[in-house]
Amino acid sequence: MAHALRLSDLPSWRELQACAAKLQDASISGLFHSDPQRASAFTATAAGLTLDYSKHLLCRDSRAALLRLGQQAQLQARARDLVTGVPLNNTESRPALHTLLRAERAPAGLESQFSAVTKTRERMRHWSEQINNRELKGHSGKVIDTVVNIGIGGSDLGPRLVTGALSAFRGRIATHYVANVDPADLHSTLASLDPGSTLLIICSKSFRTEETLANATAAREWLLADGADMANLENHFLAITTNLDAAAAFGVPADNCLPMWDWVGGRYSVWSAVGLSCAIAVGWDRFNDFLAGAAEMDTHFVDTTSAFNLPMLMSLLEVWNCNFFGAGNHVVLPYDHGLGRLPDFLQQLTMESNGKRVSRDGEELDYDTAPVLWGSAGTTGQHSFHQLLHQGTRLCPADFIIPLTTHTGAAGQHRMLVANGLAQSRALMVGRGIDEARESLLHRGLTATEADSLAPHLAMPGNRPNSVITLTSVTPHSLGALLALYEHRTFCSGQLWAVNPFDQWGVELGKEIGTEVLARLTGDSSDGSMDPATERLLAQWHAAQDA
């Protein structure tokens, strides 16, 4: 790629600073009053998702300036580069081809990679159908009816989210996830399971991920204690890995291994064999629908002009709020219980991708990049942290994600859920002025003096920016489109901030030091080169073991 133009070097940077200054004293409600067509003009639709971004402190002129910023950052060209295999991951000299995992055909020049993808899909289909048809048996002859996925990071967060979000579509196979190296995670998961009818999927590209191997080894001991032996572990283990030798040494033969590729980052890998547990849980046809939803969003992303392009619009809004209004965080609020783990998934996707302080060229940046992402599902957050959203001192731009129908059949209760989501979105925008708060207190029967005293506590400033993403219901197709939407939004923000969203060098140092600390804890090293605080903590740990 050419030299990365920093966000602050783009011609529209100063124009947008001026736009933001003009809007400092404006109200979002006022923008609606001055523009009767605002609600429809600030809405876009794609792949079954509708984005309403009318509740942002953004007028038509500032939106036009944002769109020019996107043009100057060449977002349309970069979108094409992404799907055609240009090596956008410049620090590792490779492309980022997660879109190929859900494509129906190969872009020119990517035929070999696409052939590998289609072969892997066929093997995933085979395993999914064999297990769902109850044709796979364990060491004692029991039918496999339970799957435990062992992975961490992208090998856990995506599959765990998808399986939970699509619970209405799940078949007879129970699916569980283990990620934490804390033994309590594995032990509590296995406690109620039958080893003889359990299949374990180990997700580790290198087959060296410490947390994953520790859990896999403990799970193997659990199986051996049940009467399995090393010769028939293949009835209980699959692996998603490129290290066939290490897998074989563990007890997983090559026929039970499915590949991962260097051109797919872990946080973008749920569409690959890493998603096998999802395909088993919901069945192959529905997993295909999941891929198709993402592919439809890919087509929209590449082919649609930025003014109507959902990922580009969401990215421009992220930059607008972060870099021109100082928002250091972003809250995601899915009003659907099954999407409760979406914020967890998006934390890795966005912060591991764009949490960078230097440009693609290694130059230190003079502006903020990825905001902290957080959130929670539905009304539970309203009784937890919405107080801060409405009356806190921090600006917290929000995404409300609202399915309009439910698979539960409880239409009345779902109506209440939707009402809460729409109400919270409106309340963040309109707020409640001091006079309105005082009148409300007077209507409750308080005296004028009491109302004057309490009114500041009931007042809310409003003008809090938020988007509303609606979908008819959570289905495999709509979920695929939703996750692809956030992937592409993350990619566009990375281009605007001029960072590489496909590496994660920041996780390496902690791993290296972790190895050194573990050696001290196991007694394999006596090197006393740690800082005094860490040395003291190491001594405390040793003392606890000796007590």
Steps between C-alpha positions, in 0.01 A plus 500: 500500500597862452614721787221527756344845518415567862148608586623846598673535162179455299362825350162467674656476848495876561163534329355245742659674797312813392178303455531350848563846650181633340298213642634525856197696615249330271250236609414182316133568566545840339649339192181295464287817526701677231504200264160324469653227278785426738372162624485350151803689365723365778397136453658230283416133441694193387485120534190516718645756743388862533729764648332810642774750583277806523562538876859618458617859531546512125340734248487453123804722447712315754387167356611618155838594647528157663424333170774708337735381774413141408572575134836653589585188700400296192260277690334371183834400349615341825179295515581356158860439606378305803289250306744459211797399711720810508746445790344761729664341805827673421686417823457127431512529119174320429138565404199478730265263321222432748246605234619205289376265773138588417535573129312300237777532242867592488617848403762495225833386633358333811395171343746293702393646834134464408554135408641443851198676648247291307678175592493601865131592479429152366689341789312722747173392340605135536575532871189707569271253326669192645461628854147632451400168341636332817744291298809578708565287806743535787748251643233306690252487213282784624367740236669842504235749609712776659770728360749706702697766310836579660661822376565858602465842342371469145478122538244548775325837488353471150377139522366556853306808384358335188388184680329702773339749263353221287364295791156496336653305209702246695455128459553211739875537551593682822784747444729647766801736497814511713755781469638607837816328623350524848427130565158593635383574145575152368404317817159666529431427133596133514344429840156413361617341173552136406853445364382208289262716296706820479700635206764765566608749232843655562539833320861612483673596176848418634382231745719685748255746658576449868149553639340278236754219536470506879125452474530242222750297702274504806205393282708214361573383854124512568441269202783263591362471851173387345668207327607650171854438386737686272410270212134599491520867595420575135140415585492797735728768353501729199753778455496827306872553440786517253740304721409142408808353669420658837136395467602142419734491800207611714280224360312668216573341160526706181158385379350667807676834439353789304721790387540862597682744273743786564286726283214486752545665839353330804240770562379464140494119500151393609415447132776238468543157657516688830122521460462121488336491843240747366438285192448198725270694733265643235556260210687551177221664300454770762872556530498553123227762551730667752776515239253629239391789724861608540561463125203725426647766729837457325336574163325805643828622650691478174228613258312776685595866502610628839188717550292181530770257610423374851855405608646824362232713663550329837875545473469869413269545798754326725773738382264799527418428865849384599720756327278807484295470821748315722302180559746250646254212511215340306216298653316221315152414630338193339133472597507124451606253766676276249721789390617556856857400413519734200686770700759239605552399137519861384751592769756270343399589145533875547759550771743230387464631144520875550653545844822635347713808566707498181399509136550220249833667426608497865447872560358609834146635464385837629135401551301232682422167338265221613266602782440252781204281406265363762135415550237255617178345383160664521334622813764354733729789407225750576512388863879503504682773307240706313513747788844597373378518139226746590657711773871422509774740395636277222378496144398142415379459140272197480383238253155356577442169320132409495341193338138588421360150556580209728537124459370440852131546419470743794399797286368708788819476704708566188291810434606623843865433413477696174322785679787520747761512225323772302431696819864492607613619157255790510578586862871527425420750227227717658606488864296698752554867574501652847158662452348176379650319796354759737154468344518122530575532871216744555261254332618239750378724780825652619508857619665768289798508737540123486468502121764771466736296716452168320465621141877499424510132597225411252629712214687329216694692237402279208679558170670164545573353152372155415422277203220245475556184294181305438447158347185294459637222721824332595552227241816339366485737202443819696762407759756442225418839351525670841843358581631581152365854541712552812802334336487745211430797727813406695700470179386843376586665831844345478544654156385841623738485797774369267571194717530134408186330637632149434800463731512486880857548609382654825410158642853361458682663790258367761541149359879524514506627856235241592738224394774649720264531798373143458860375505547676834179346637595148392857532627651461154668839538650688793581812305422794729473765230135589556397836640467518881118491494491185285773340714290562810192347335700195392613456859140524619396228258778265613413566863135413431602166348712417805235596754 
